[in-house]
Amino acid sequence: NSGYDECGMIPYTHCIWATGAESHPLSRDLHHQCGLSITERGWIEVNQHLQSISHPNIFAAGDCCEIVFPSEDDTEKKKSPPKAGVYAVRSGPILIENLTRQLG
C-alpha cells in the first residue's frame, strides 16, 4: 500500500517532503493519476514561487523540481538552477515564505 488514494490524497495538516537530487516515484504517480505537471525526468514543474504549475496547493523546492519561467520570447528562456545542494538550500527561505503566505 502506497499510503495515498487513487487521486494522490494523503491526509495531513502540513507536509514537508525532503528528497535527494532525483524525482520521487510519488511525483510520477500523481502525474498519472491526477495530472501533476512533471518533466520527462519526473521533476515537479513549478513557477517562480515554487508552486506547482498544475496544482496550486502543491509546492516543491530544490532538487525535486524544475522551475518553469514564463517567457514572452522563446529565444530567451530562463533555465531552472542546476541540481546542486547550494541552490536547494537557497530555495528554502523562499519556500517557507510562500508556504506561510499560502497558509494565511
C-alpha positions in Angstrom: 0.0 0.0 0.0 1.4 3.3 -1.1 -0.3 5.4 1.7 -2.3 7.5 -0.7 -5.6 7.0 -2.6 -6.2 6.9 -6.3 -6.0 10.7 -6.6 -2.9 11.0 -4.5 -4.7 12.4 -1.5 -2.6 12.0 1.7 -4.2 13.1 4.9 -2.1 15.7 6.6 -2.1 19.1 8.3 1.3 20.1 7.0 3.7 18.2 4.7 7.4 18.5 4.3 8.8 16.2 1.7 12.6 16.1 1.7 14.2 14.1 -1.0 17.5 13.8 -2.8 18.5 15.0 -6.2 16.2 12.7 -8.1 12.5 12.6 -8.8 10.3 10.7 -6.3 8.0 7.9 -7.5 5.1 9.8 -5.9 5.5 12.7 -8.5 5.1 10.2 -11.4 2.2 8.5 -9.7 0.5 11.8 -9.1 1.2 12.8 -12.7 -0.5 9.7 -14.0 -3.4 9.7 -11.5 -4.2 13.4 -11.2 -2.3 15.3 -13.8 0.5 16.8 -11.7 2.8 18.6 -14.2 6.3 17.0 -14.3 9.2 17.0 -16.7 10.3 14.0 -18.7 12.7 13.1 -15.8 9.9 13.3 -13.2 10.8 16.7 -11.7 7.7 18.6 -10.4 7.2 21.7 -12.7 6.8 24.8 -10.5 6.6 28.5 -11.2 8.9 31.2 -9.8 7.0 31.0 -6.5 7.9 27.2 -6.2 4.2 26.4 -6.7 3.1 23.6 -9.0 2.0 24.9 -12.4 -0.8 22.4 -12.4 -1.8 22.2 -8.7 -1.6 25.5 -6.8 -1.7 23.8 -3.4 1.5 21.8 -4.1 4.9 23.4 -3.6 8.3 22.0 -4.4 11.8 23.3 -4.0 15.4 22.3 -4.6 16.4 19.2 -6.4 12.9 17.6 -6.8 11.5 20.3 -9.0 12.1 22.3 -12.2 11.3 26.0 -12.3 9.3 26.9 -15.4 9.7 30.6 -16.2 7.1 32.3 -18.3 8.7 33.8 -21.4 7.2 36.2 -24.0 10.2 35.4 -26.3 11.1 31.7 -26.6 14.6 32.6 -27.7 15.5 33.9 -24.2 14.0 31.2 -21.9 15.4 31.2 -18.4 16.6 27.9 -17.1 16.0 26.4 -13.7 19.0 26.3 -11.4 21.1 23.1 -11.6 20.5 20.2 -9.3 23.1 21.2 -6.7 22.7 21.4 -2.9 23.6 25.1 -2.8 20.5 26.0 -4.9 18.3 23.7 -2.9 19.4 25.4 0.3 18.9 28.9 -1.2 15.3 28.0 -2.2 14.4 27.0 1.4 13.7 30.5 2.7 11.7 31.3 -0.4 9.6 28.2 0.1 9.0 29.0 3.7 7.8 32.5 2.8 5.5 31.3 0.1 4.1 28.4 2.2 3.4 30.9 5.1 1.6 33.2 2.7 -0.4 30.4 1.2 -1.5 29.0 4.6 -2.5 32.6 5.6 
